[in-house]
C-alpha cells in the first residue's frame, strides 16, 4: 500500500500510516520548518515544500491512499471572530487541494481529517458534491482520540472516500480513557513555576473554582467559557498550537512542557522537533496523533 500525506505538518499521520503498514512515498506542507523536520523523522519520504493549492499533481508519484489534513483553523471554534477574516477564508479553501489531487490521481482510497466544524463550512456541500462527482463514496466518522486510548479529548472527523458503491464506515472499538496524570510530571524539580497570584484575574478565578472541585492538584484550562479546573484523572483537553493547559499545585502554576504536549499527542520520545518553542508547539498542536492515525487507517484497510 503506497500513500501520500498532504498537509503533512509534524508527521503524525505519516508515522501512524507507517505503523499501519502503509509506505508513505511523498509528503508536502507549505511550512519550510515543518518540511525540514518531517524529512528528519521520515528520511525515506520524498518531500515538497509548497502551497498545495498551486501544486502540479503530475509530479506526485502514483499511490493507493491519499491522506490529507487541510487547514482547520478557519473552521475551528477556537478561532472565534477570526473565522470571518480573509486569512480564515484562505485556510478553509485548502480543502480544495484535496479535490484537485484526487481529480488528478483518482486514488482508490482517501482519508481526510479535520475538526467537526468542517461540516458546517458554507462550501462543504459543494466540496462533498465534487468528491462524489468523481465517483467517491463518503463516510463521515466522528472520532474522539480519548476513545482510542489517547490521554486527550480531541474530537475530530475522518472522511473516508472510496471508489466503491457503498461507503466504508469506521468500526473503532472504544477503550478505557487514559488519564492526564499518566504523562504529567507532578514533581517541582526541573520546571519553571509561578505563583497563581501573579496571573491575570481570569486565571486566578478559574484556579479558585478548580480548588473547590479537585483540591490542590489539577489542571487549569485557559479556554473561553472555562470556569474551573480539570481533573488529572481524566484525559487532558485538546492540545492546540498554543499552550492552553497549566498544572496547578497548591499556590503554584506552570504550563505543560513541550514534552508533555508531545506525549499527549502520542509522539514517541525520540521524535525530533525544532529547538524553538513557538514553532514546536504549533507543529505538535496541529498534528494528528500518530496512534489516532494508525488506528483509523488500520480500520479503513481492514474493510477496503
C-alpha positions as CSV (number, residue, x, y, z in Angstrom):
1,X,0.0,0.0,0.0
2,X,1.5,3.3,-1.2
3,X,0.3,6.5,0.4
4,X,0.9,10.3,0.2
5,X,0.4,12.8,3.0
6,X,-1.0,16.2,2.2
7,X,-0.5,19.0,4.7
8,X,1.9,16.6,6.5
9,X,3.0,19.0,9.2
10,X,4.9,17.3,12.0
11,X,4.3,13.9,10.5
12,X,1.8,12.4,12.9
13,X,-0.3,11.0,10.1
14,X,2.8,9.7,8.3
15,X,4.0,7.9,11.4
16,X,0.6,6.4,12.1
17,X,0.3,5.3,8.4
18,X,3.7,3.6,8.5
19,X,2.7,1.7,11.7
20,X,-0.4,0.6,9.9
21,X,1.7,-0.9,7.1
22,X,1.4,2.0,4.5
23,X,4.6,3.0,2.7
24,X,4.4,6.9,2.6
25,X,6.2,7.9,-0.7
26,X,5.5,11.6,-0.8
27,X,4.6,14.3,1.7
28,X,4.0,18.0,1.4
29,X,3.5,21.1,3.5
30,X,3.8,24.9,3.0
31,X,5.9,25.5,6.1
32,X,9.7,25.0,5.5
33,X,10.4,24.2,9.1
34,X,7.7,21.5,9.2
35,X,9.0,20.0,6.0
36,X,12.6,20.1,7.4
37,X,11.6,18.1,10.4
38,X,9.3,15.8,8.6
39,X,12.3,15.0,6.5
40,X,14.4,14.4,9.6
41,X,11.9,12.0,11.1
42,X,10.9,10.4,7.8
43,X,14.0,10.4,5.6
44,X,12.8,7.8,3.2
45,X,9.9,10.0,2.0
46,X,10.1,12.4,-0.9
47,X,9.2,15.9,0.2
48,X,7.7,19.0,-1.3
49,X,7.5,22.4,0.4
50,X,4.8,24.3,-1.4
51,X,1.3,25.8,-1.3
52,X,-0.7,22.7,-2.3
53,X,-3.3,24.9,-4.0
54,X,-0.6,25.6,-6.5
55,X,0.7,22.0,-6.8
56,X,1.5,20.3,-10.1
57,X,-0.1,17.0,-9.3
58,X,1.6,15.3,-12.3
59,X,4.8,15.5,-10.3
60,X,3.3,13.4,-7.5
61,X,4.0,9.7,-7.6
62,X,1.2,7.2,-8.1
63,X,-0.3,6.0,-4.9
64,X,-3.1,3.9,-3.4
65,X,-4.0,6.0,-0.4
66,X,-4.4,9.8,-0.1
67,X,-4.1,11.2,3.4
68,X,-4.9,14.8,4.0
69,X,-5.4,17.2,6.9
70,X,-6.3,20.5,5.3
71,X,-6.0,23.6,7.5
72,X,-8.6,23.5,10.3
73,X,-8.0,26.9,11.9
74,X,-10.6,28.6,9.7
75,X,-13.3,26.1,10.8
76,X,-12.3,25.8,14.5
77,X,-14.5,27.3,17.2
78,X,-11.2,28.4,18.8
79,X,-10.8,30.9,16.0
80,X,-13.8,33.0,17.3
81,X,-14.3,36.2,15.3
82,X,-11.1,35.4,13.3
83,X,-13.2,32.9,11.4
84,X,-14.6,35.9,9.4
85,X,-11.3,37.1,8.2
86,X,-9.6,36.7,4.8
87,X,-6.9,34.6,6.5
88,X,-9.6,32.2,7.6
89,X,-11.2,32.1,4.2
90,X,-7.8,31.1,2.7
91,X,-7.4,28.5,5.4
92,X,-10.8,26.9,4.6
93,X,-10.0,26.9,0.9
94,X,-7.1,24.5,1.3
95,X,-9.7,21.7,1.3
96,X,-10.0,22.2,-2.5
97,X,-6.4,21.0,-2.9
98,X,-7.7,17.5,-1.8
99,X,-10.2,17.6,-4.6
100,X,-7.5,18.7,-7.1
101,X,-5.2,15.8,-6.1
102,X,-7.9,13.2,-6.3
103,X,-9.1,14.6,-9.6
104,X,-5.6,14.1,-11.0
105,X,-4.8,10.7,-9.5
106,X,-8.2,9.1,-8.5
107,X,-6.5,7.0,-5.8
108,X,-8.7,4.1,-4.6
109,X,-8.7,5.4,-1.0
110,X,-8.6,8.7,0.7
111,X,-8.9,9.7,4.4
112,X,-9.4,13.4,5.2
113,X,-9.1,14.6,8.8
114,X,-10.4,17.9,10.2
115,X,-12.3,19.5,13.0
116,X,-16.0,18.8,13.3
117,X,-16.9,22.3,12.3
118,X,-15.6,21.5,8.8
119,X,-19.0,20.0,8.2
120,X,-20.6,23.5,8.9
121,X,-18.4,25.2,6.3
122,X,-20.6,27.1,3.8
123,X,-19.0,25.3,0.9
124,X,-19.0,21.8,2.5
125,X,-21.9,20.7,0.3
126,X,-20.1,21.9,-2.8
127,X,-16.9,20.1,-1.7
128,X,-18.8,16.9,-0.9
129,X,-20.6,17.1,-4.3
130,X,-17.2,17.4,-6.1
131,X,-15.9,14.4,-4.3
132,X,-19.0,12.3,-5.2
133,X,-18.9,13.6,-8.7
134,X,-15.5,12.0,-9.1
135,X,-17.0,8.6,-8.1
136,X,-16.1,8.6,-4.4
137,X,-18.4,7.2,-1.8
138,X,-18.0,9.1,1.5
139,X,-18.5,8.1,5.1
140,X,-18.2,10.8,7.8
141,X,-16.8,9.4,11.0
142,X,-16.7,11.3,14.3
143,X,-13.8,10.1,16.4
144,X,-12.5,11.3,19.8
145,X,-8.9,10.5,20.5
146,X,-9.7,9.7,24.1
147,X,-11.9,6.8,23.0
148,X,-8.8,5.2,21.3
149,X,-6.7,5.2,24.5
150,X,-5.0,8.6,23.9
151,X,-4.8,10.7,27.0
152,X,-6.5,13.7,25.4
153,X,-10.0,14.7,24.5
154,X,-9.6,15.5,20.8
155,X,-12.9,15.2,18.8
156,X,-12.2,15.1,15.0
157,X,-13.9,13.9,11.8
158,X,-12.3,11.4,9.4
159,X,-14.0,11.4,6.0
160,X,-13.3,8.1,4.3
161,X,-13.5,8.3,0.5
162,X,-13.6,5.1,-1.5
163,X,-14.2,4.3,-5.2
164,X,-16.9,1.8,-4.3
165,X,-20.6,1.6,-4.5
166,X,-21.0,1.7,-0.7
167,X,-19.0,3.9,1.7
168,X,-16.8,2.4,4.4
169,X,-17.8,3.4,7.9
170,X,-15.2,3.1,10.6
171,X,-15.6,0.4,13.3
172,X,-13.3,1.6,16.0
173,X,-13.8,-0.2,19.4
174,X,-13.7,2.3,22.3
175,X,-11.3,1.6,25.1
176,X,-11.0,3.0,28.6
177,X,-9.9,6.6,28.8
178,X,-6.3,7.2,29.8
179,X,-5.9,10.0,32.5
180,X,-3.7,13.0,32.1
181,X,-1.7,12.0,35.2
182,X,0.0,9.3,33.1
183,X,2.1,11.8,31.3
184,X,2.2,14.9,33.5
185,X,5.2,15.4,35.8
186,X,3.9,16.4,39.3
187,X,7.4,17.0,40.7
188,X,8.6,20.5,41.4
189,X,12.1,19.9,40.2
190,X,13.1,20.9,36.7
191,X,10.1,23.2,36.0
192,X,9.5,27.0,35.9
193,X,6.8,27.6,38.4
194,X,4.9,30.8,39.0
195,X,2.6,31.9,41.8
196,X,-1.1,31.8,40.9
197,X,-1.4,35.2,42.5
198,X,0.8,36.6,39.7
199,X,-1.5,35.5,37.0
200,X,-4.4,37.5,35.5
201,X,-7.7,37.6,37.3
202,X,-9.4,35.2,34.9
203,X,-6.8,32.6,35.7
204,X,-7.0,33.2,39.4
205,X,-10.8,32.8,39.3
206,X,-10.5,29.5,37.3
207,X,-8.0,28.2,39.8
208,X,-10.2,29.2,42.7
209,X,-13.1,27.2,41.3
210,X,-10.8,24.3,40.4
211,X,-9.6,24.0,44.0
212,X,-13.2,23.6,45.2
213,X,-13.7,20.7,42.9
214,X,-10.3,19.0,42.8
215,X,-8.2,20.1,45.7
216,X,-4.7,21.3,45.4
217,X,-3.5,19.5,42.3
218,X,-5.4,19.8,39.0
219,X,-5.2,21.3,35.5
220,X,-6.2,24.8,34.6
221,X,-7.6,25.1,31.1
222,X,-7.5,28.6,29.5
223,X,-10.4,28.1,27.2
224,X,-13.1,30.8,26.7
225,X,-16.0,29.9,28.8
226,X,-13.9,27.6,31.1
227,X,-14.9,28.3,34.7
228,X,-12.9,25.8,36.7
229,X,-10.2,23.2,36.5
230,X,-9.9,19.7,35.2
231,X,-9.0,16.5,37.0
232,X,-5.7,14.7,36.4
233,X,-7.8,11.5,36.5
234,X,-9.3,12.3,33.1
235,X,-7.8,13.0,29.7
236,X,-6.4,16.4,29.1
237,X,-8.3,18.8,26.8
238,X,-7.4,19.2,23.2
239,X,-3.7,20.1,22.6
240,X,-3.7,23.2,20.5
241,X,-1.0,25.3,18.8
242,X,-0.7,27.5,21.9
243,X,-0.5,26.0,25.3
244,X,-3.9,26.2,26.9
245,X,-3.2,23.9,29.9
246,X,-1.3,24.5,33.1
247,X,-0.6,22.3,36.1
248,X,-1.7,23.8,39.5
249,X,-0.1,22.5,42.6
250,X,-1.1,24.4,45.7
251,X,-0.3,28.1,45.2
252,X,1.9,27.4,42.2
253,X,1.2,27.0,38.5
254,X,3.2,26.1,35.4
255,X,2.3,25.5,31.7
256,X,2.6,22.0,30.3
257,X,6.0,21.3,28.8
258,X,6.6,20.6,25.2
259,X,7.5,17.0,26.1
260,X,4.1,16.6,27.9
261,X,2.3,18.1,24.9
262,X,4.1,15.7,22.6
263,X,3.3,12.7,24.8
264,X,-0.4,13.7,25.0
265,X,-0.3,13.6,21.1
266,X,1.4,10.2,21.3
267,X,4.6,11.2,19.6
268,X,7.5,8.8,20.7
269,X,10.2,10.2,22.9
270,X,12.8,10.0,20.1
271,X,10.7,12.0,17.7
272,X,12.6,15.2,16.7
273,X,11.2,18.7,16.8
274,X,12.8,22.2,16.3
275,X,14.6,23.9,19.1
276,X,12.2,26.9,19.0
277,X,9.3,26.5,21.4
278,X,6.7,28.5,19.4
279,X,7.1,26.6,16.1
280,X,7.3,23.3,18.0
281,X,4.0,23.9,19.9
282,X,2.4,24.9,16.6
283,X,3.6,21.7,14.9
284,X,2.5,19.5,17.8
285,X,-0.9,21.2,18.2
286,X,-1.6,20.9,14.5
287,X,-0.7,17.3,14.3
288,X,-2.9,14.2,14.0
289,X,-1.8,11.9,17.0
290,X,0.1,9.0,15.4
291,X,-1.9,6.4,17.4
292,X,-5.1,8.0,16.2
293,X,-3.9,7.9,12.6
294,X,-2.7,4.4,12.9
295,X,-6.0,3.0,14.3
296,X,-8.1,4.9,11.8
297,X,-6.0,3.7,8.8
298,X,-6.0,0.1,10.1
299,X,-9.8,0.2,10.4
300,X,-10.1,1.5,6.8
301,X,-7.7,-1.0,5.3
302,X,-9.4,-3.9,7.2
303,X,-12.6,-3.1,5.3
304,X,-11.3,-1.8,2.0
